[in-house]
Amino acid sequence: NIMAWTGCVAGAIRESDYLQGLREAGIREVAVEDRLVYDEDFLRGFIADGNFPLGIEDLEPLLKQMEGKIWSARIVGTK
């Protein structure tokens, strides 16, 4: 879903800031347990599947620049 993905990327913050915010909220033992870094092939497939309002031909020049800069993580902690 492009709206969800766009919202996620638009709201992205630095990992260190996010983890610090969790600690300040009282979460202890905060840790990144897993991370999925999106490579050029994943991004190309995501766009080619029609999940993006622009076509692959519009974004192809940017894929190399985006590679490794978009990722998701599983973060755990205790309250």
C-alpha distance (Angstrom), angle and dihedral (degrees) to the residues before:
residue distance angle dihedral
N1 . . .
I2 3.79 . .
M3 3.79 95.1 .
A4 3.80 92.0 55.6
W5 3.79 92.7 45.3
T6 3.80 93.5 47.0
G7 3.79 91.1 48.1
C8 3.77 90.6 49.9
V9 3.80 94.8 49.9
A10 3.81 93.4 41.3
G11 3.79 90.9 52.7
A12 3.77 94.6 46.2
I13 3.79 118.9 131.9
R14 3.78 132.8 -177.6
E15 3.77 114.1 -76.1
S16 3.79 92.9 -124.5
D17 3.82 91.4 53.9
Y18 3.81 91.7 49.2
L19 3.81 93.3 49.1
Q20 3.80 91.2 46.7
G21 3.81 90.0 51.4
L22 3.80 90.1 53.6
R23 3.81 90.7 50.7
E24 3.80 91.4 48.4
A25 3.82 88.3 51.8
G26 3.79 89.2 58.5
I27 3.79 100.3 -97.4
R28 3.82 111.6 143.6
E29 3.78 131.6 -159.6
V30 3.81 91.7 24.8
A31 3.79 112.2 -174.7
V32 3.78 140.4 161.1
E33 3.81 103.4 -123.8
D34 3.77 99.6 177.9
R35 3.78 138.0 7.4
L36 3.79 132.3 -167.2
V37 3.79 112.2 -159.2
Y38 3.79 113.8 -162.6
D39 3.78 112.7 -129.6
E40 3.79 128.3 -160.3
D41 3.82 93.5 -91.3
F42 3.81 92.8 52.3
L43 3.80 91.8 48.7
R44 3.81 91.7 47.1
G45 3.82 90.5 51.4
F46 3.79 92.3 46.5
I47 3.79 91.0 53.7
A48 3.82 94.5 41.2
D49 3.82 90.7 53.6
G50 3.81 88.6 65.5
N51 3.80 95.3 -105.6
F52 3.77 92.9 128.8
P53 3.81 130.0 60.8
L54 3.82 92.7 -130.5
G55 3.78 124.0 63.8
I56 3.78 126.4 -112.4
E57 3.81 90.0 -106.8
D58 3.82 89.1 60.8
L59 3.78 94.5 48.9
E60 3.80 102.7 33.9
P61 3.84 93.0 95.6
L62 3.82 90.2 55.0
L63 3.81 99.2 47.7
K64 3.80 95.3 87.3
Q65 3.82 90.0 51.0
M66 3.82 92.4 49.6
E67 3.81 95.2 46.4
G68 3.79 111.7 114.6
K69 3.80 93.9 5.2
I70 3.80 96.9 89.2
W71 3.78 118.1 62.8
S72 3.75 144.4 142.3
A73 3.78 127.7 -137.4
R74 3.78 141.7 -164.0
I75 3.79 107.6 -132.4
V76 3.79 122.9 -172.1
G77 3.78 135.5 -172.0
T78 3.79 142.8 146.9
K79 3.78 129.9 -109.6
